Amino acid sequence: MARVMMVQPWNYHDEGVKKYDLAHEWRNGPYSLLLLATILRQNNHEAIVVDMGRDLIAFKGDVSACLSKLSRTIKQFKPDIIGFSFFRYTISKPKELLMLPVRRVLLQE
């Protein structure tokens, strides 16, 4: 049995945005990751999905707060595998996450 964390990174255009009018936002959940998590759970694995896009909105565009939450989630869940979702035009965010020093992501309080 594996512990799998799947991460949907945030969109660059949400960085620093302090107020959202969600009536004018087009957003959807990371459904492909949710489907994968469901399949993993049906096969006796533990799986969670972290939607950093939603988190960034909740933290009013504060990327540091979003990264801190990811760090806490990693510490609490202790995944065996971490996967990042991306589209070609959003590849910069997973790259940015992967380039962070391990100590910052894993040890940040």
C-alpha positions in Angstrom: 0.0 0.0 0.0 1.4 3.4 -1.0 0.7 6.9 0.3 0.2 9.1 -2.7 -0.2 12.9 -2.7 -1.2 14.6 -6.0 -0.8 18.3 -6.3 -2.6 20.7 -8.6 -0.3 23.8 -8.6 -1.7 27.4 -8.6 -2.1 29.6 -11.7 0.4 32.4 -12.1 -2.3 34.9 -12.6 -3.7 34.3 -9.1 -0.4 35.3 -7.4 -0.9 38.4 -5.3 -4.6 38.8 -6.0 -6.2 39.9 -2.8 -9.9 39.9 -3.8 -11.8 37.5 -6.0 -15.2 38.0 -7.5 -15.9 34.3 -7.8 -19.1 35.1 -9.9 -16.7 36.1 -12.7 -14.1 33.4 -12.2 -14.0 30.2 -14.2 -12.7 27.6 -11.9 -13.1 23.9 -11.6 -11.6 21.3 -9.4 -8.7 19.0 -10.3 -11.1 16.3 -11.5 -8.4 14.2 -13.2 -6.5 14.0 -9.9 -9.7 13.2 -8.0 -10.4 10.4 -10.4 -6.9 9.0 -10.0 -7.2 9.3 -6.2 -10.5 7.4 -6.3 -8.9 4.6 -8.4 -5.9 4.4 -6.0 -8.2 4.2 -3.0 -10.3 1.5 -4.6 -7.0 -0.5 -4.9 -6.1 -0.1 -1.2 -3.8 2.9 -1.5 -4.0 6.1 0.6 -4.4 9.1 -1.7 -5.0 12.8 -1.2 -5.3 15.7 -3.6 -3.9 19.1 -2.8 -5.5 21.9 -4.9 -3.1 24.8 -4.6 -5.2 27.0 -6.9 -8.0 26.8 -4.3 -5.5 27.4 -1.5 -4.1 30.4 -3.2 -7.5 32.0 -3.5 -8.2 31.1 0.2 -4.9 32.8 1.2 -5.7 35.9 -0.9 -2.9 35.4 -3.4 -0.2 34.8 -0.7 2.1 32.2 -2.3 4.2 31.8 0.9 1.1 30.9 2.9 0.1 28.4 0.1 3.6 26.8 0.2 3.5 26.6 4.0 0.2 24.7 3.8 1.7 22.3 1.3 4.7 21.8 3.6 2.4 21.0 6.6 0.4 18.6 4.5 3.5 16.8 3.4 4.7 16.5 7.0 1.3 15.2 8.2 0.5 12.8 5.4 4.1 11.5 4.9 3.6 10.5 1.2 5.6 7.8 -0.5 4.9 9.5 -3.8 4.2 13.1 -4.8 2.8 13.8 -8.2 2.3 17.2 -9.8 -0.3 17.9 -12.4 0.2 20.5 -15.1 -0.7 21.7 -18.6 2.0 22.8 -21.0 1.1 26.5 -20.4 1.3 26.0 -16.6 4.6 24.0 -16.5 6.4 26.9 -14.7 4.6 26.3 -11.4 5.5 22.6 -11.0 9.0 23.4 -12.1 9.1 26.2 -9.4 7.9 23.8 -6.8 10.4 21.1 -7.7 13.3 23.6 -7.7 12.6 24.7 -4.1 15.2 23.3 -1.7 13.9 20.1 -0.1 14.4 21.6 3.3 12.1 24.5 2.5 9.2 22.3 1.4 9.6 19.5 3.8 10.9 21.3 6.9 9.1 24.7 6.8 7.0 25.3 9.8 
